[in-house]
Each structure stands twice: as C-alpha cells, then as structure tokens.
Amino acid sequence: MKTAAMRSQPTNMQDAASREALILEHLPQVRLIARKIQERLPESISIDDLVSAGVLGLISAIDCFDARHNVKLKTYAEYKIRGAILDSLRDLDWAPRQRRRLAKQIEAAISRLEQKLQGAPEDDAIAEELGVDLDTYRQYLVNTQGLTLGSLEYAGREEDGRELISFLADEDSPLPSEAVEQRELERVLADSIRKLPKMERTILGLYYQEELTLREIARIVNLHESRISQLKTQAILRLRANMRRVWPMERGA
C-alpha cells in the first residue's frame, strides 16, 4: 500500500502543477476582461476586486473544463471570468436604486415610441417622451452607463435575478423544443440588432465583436468618446426594451 501511495504522488503533483500553470497562463485574460468592465463603472469600484472575482471564475473554468465539448479553454474561461465578475457586482449592488429606476424609465419610453413610430426613435424624441431636454437625456445615458453590464443576459425581469440565458437549452439537451427555443431567441435578438440605427449597430459590433475600447471606436467613427459611450448605452437600452416586449420571461419558465 505504501508503494502504491508513493507511486500516485507524482501524478497528483503534476496535476497541481499543470493547474497552477494554466491559471498563470490565463491571468492576463482575467485582467483584460476586468479592465474592460471597470471602464464602464464608477471609480469607486476597485480593479483589484474585479480581478479577484475573475480569478475565481478562471479557476472554476479550469476545474470544470472538458475538451470533449469541442470548446477552447480560453473561450470557456472568458464566459466564466466575465460571469464571476458580474456576479460580484450584483452582490455589491453598487448602483443606486434611482439609477436603476431611471434606466427602466428610458427603456419604457423607447418601447412606447417604437410601437408608436414602428421604428427606432431619435434622441430628441426619446427626450421629449421623458419630458426633458436633449442635454438632460444624454446625461441620463451617462448616469445609467454601468447598468448595461450583462444586460443582454438579463434582458428579462431583473427583480428575480433570473438570466435569460438560463432558459436556453445546453448542447447536451435532448429536448427538440428547447433547441427550437434557443434558435428562436437568437433570431429575435439578431432581428432587434438589425433594427438599431446604423451608428449604434456599428458601435456594438466594434465593442463586442472586435473588442475595441470606446476610445478606439471614437477615433474610427470620428465622434467624441463620451458620445460613443452614450450611444452604446442607448443601443443596449433599445435592445432591452425590445426583448422585454417580444420575449417575456414566462415564455421559458
């Protein structure tokens, strides 16, 4: 028995060493994701706190990763890292209720106008619907900027904390109905994105697909960085308003 135990020890040590090496290898990915999230948050939120939460997500990704699912570790880790950071922010409840209420008021105004106009309303129309001038409305967008974190995952009711993504089937689900629902959700979201004004659609593409910073996007489209931030926030609020209307959470319950 002693010989068998001694024989297994190097394997355990090798596993631990490999795990630690993977953690160190992917730490820059954690910092990158944390920095991108922090730039949308108040200065009071520490980058170190975000990185710490992200590291927990990374460790979870490494421990749960299964190469048989034909997904790269980096891709899976990004999902887990970002999720862990967003969960930590939700636990902090860093955003005052007044800001959350303001974001919902903007979404409601956008939703009413879209139904009335049968299209995407301009900034001035949204401001008028809210009963404020254009400058005040744009300041509202600045104030609600950080509230759009993870907003597409949480496109339904936020009060109960249920993620829209949690109602989708996983890859191993045998139920055809769930697979159909996932494809339908993807179609609805893609259709909502296509209906966005061209500039907002461009900004979302550059930010989420190309992973450019707001400053880099500002240089590309020749607008001030603060205006890019406003348009990105407005685009996401449009998507949220539309998803609330066309994809009620009870649908997947």
ChimeraX attribute file (.defattr): number of C-alpha atoms within 10 A of each C-alpha:
attribute: neighborCount
match mode: 1-to-1
recipient: residues
	/A:1	6
	/A:2	6
	/A:3	7
	/A:4	8
	/A:5	9
	/A:6	10
	/A:7	11
	/A:8	10
	/A:9	11
	/A:10	11
	/A:11	11
	/A:12	11
	/A:13	11
	/A:14	11
	/A:15	12
	/A:16	12
	/A:17	12
	/A:18	12
	/A:19	15
	/A:20	13
	/A:21	11
	/A:22	15
	/A:23	17
	/A:24	12
	/A:25	10
	/A:26	18
	/A:27	14
	/A:28	12
	/A:29	19
	/A:30	24
	/A:31	19
	/A:32	12
	/A:33	17
	/A:34	25
	/A:35	15
	/A:36	14
	/A:37	18
	/A:38	18
	/A:39	14
	/A:40	18
	/A:41	18
	/A:42	13
	/A:43	9
	/A:44	8
	/A:45	14
	/A:46	12
	/A:47	16
	/A:48	12
	/A:49	14
	/A:50	24
	/A:51	24
	/A:52	18
	/A:53	22
	/A:54	29
	/A:55	26
	/A:56	16
	/A:57	22
	/A:58	28
	/A:59	19
	/A:60	15
	/A:61	21
	/A:62	20
	/A:63	10
	/A:64	11
	/A:65	15
	/A:66	13
	/A:67	9
	/A:68	7
	/A:69	9
	/A:70	7
	/A:71	11
	/A:72	12
	/A:73	17
	/A:74	14
	/A:75	10
	/A:76	16
	/A:77	24
	/A:78	19
	/A:79	14
	/A:80	21
	/A:81	28
	/A:82	22
	/A:83	16
	/A:84	22
	/A:85	24
	/A:86	19
	/A:87	15
	/A:88	17
	/A:89	18
	/A:90	13
	/A:91	9
	/A:92	10
	/A:93	10
	/A:94	15
	/A:95	16
	/A:96	8
	/A:97	10
	/A:98	10
	/A:99	17
	/A:100	14
	/A:101	12
	/A:102	15
	/A:103	22
	/A:104	16
	/A:105	13
	/A:106	23
	/A:107	22
	/A:108	22
	/A:109	20
	/A:110	28
	/A:111	25
	/A:112	16
	/A:113	18
	/A:114	17
	/A:115	12
	/A:116	11
	/A:117	10
	/A:118	9
	/A:119	13
	/A:120	19
	/A:121	21
	/A:122	11
	/A:123	17
	/A:124	15
	/A:125	16
	/A:126	24
	/A:127	21
	/A:128	13
	/A:129	16
	/A:130	17
	/A:131	11
	/A:132	13
	/A:133	15
	/A:134	16
	/A:135	12
	/A:136	13
	/A:137	20
	/A:138	19
	/A:139	12
	/A:140	19
	/A:141	24
	/A:142	18
	/A:143	18
	/A:144	24
	/A:145	23
	/A:146	20
	/A:147	19
	/A:148	20
	/A:149	17
	/A:150	16
	/A:151	17
	/A:152	17
	/A:153	13
	/A:154	19
	/A:155	24
	/A:156	23
	/A:157	14
	/A:158	11
	/A:159	6
	/A:160	7
	/A:161	10
	/A:162	15
	/A:163	18
	/A:164	20
	/A:165	15
	/A:166	12
	/A:167	17
	/A:168	17
	/A:169	18
	/A:170	13
	/A:171	8
	/A:172	7
	/A:173	11
	/A:174	10
	/A:175	10
	/A:176	10
	/A:177	10
	/A:178	16
	/A:179	16
	/A:180	13
	/A:181	16
	/A:182	18
	/A:183	13
	/A:184	13
	/A:185	19
	/A:186	12
	/A:187	12
	/A:188	16
	/A:189	18
	/A:190	12
	/A:191	12
	/A:192	17
	/A:193	20
	/A:194	11
	/A:195	14
	/A:196	20
	/A:197	15
	/A:198	10
	/A:199	14
	/A:200	21
	/A:201	18
	/A:202	14
	/A:203	23
	/A:204	22
	/A:205	14
	/A:206	17
	/A:207	16
	/A:208	10
	/A:209	9
	/A:210	11
	/A:211	13
	/A:212	16
	/A:213	14
	/A:214	22
	/A:215	14
	/A:216	14
	/A:217	22
	/A:218	18
	/A:219	11
	/A:220	11
	/A:221	13
	/A:222	10
	/A:223	12
	/A:224	13
	/A:225	17
	/A:226	14
	/A:227	15
	/A:228	21
	/A:229	20
	/A:230	20
	/A:231	23
	/A:232	23
	/A:233	26
	/A:234	26
	/A:235	22
	/A:236	25
	/A:237	27
	/A:238	26
	/A:239	25
	/A:240	26
	/A:241	23
	/A:242	22
	/A:243	21
	/A:244	18
	/A:245	13
	/A:246	12
	/A:247	18
	/A:248	14
	/A:249	17
	/A:250	9
	/A:251	8
	/A:252	13
	/A:253	7
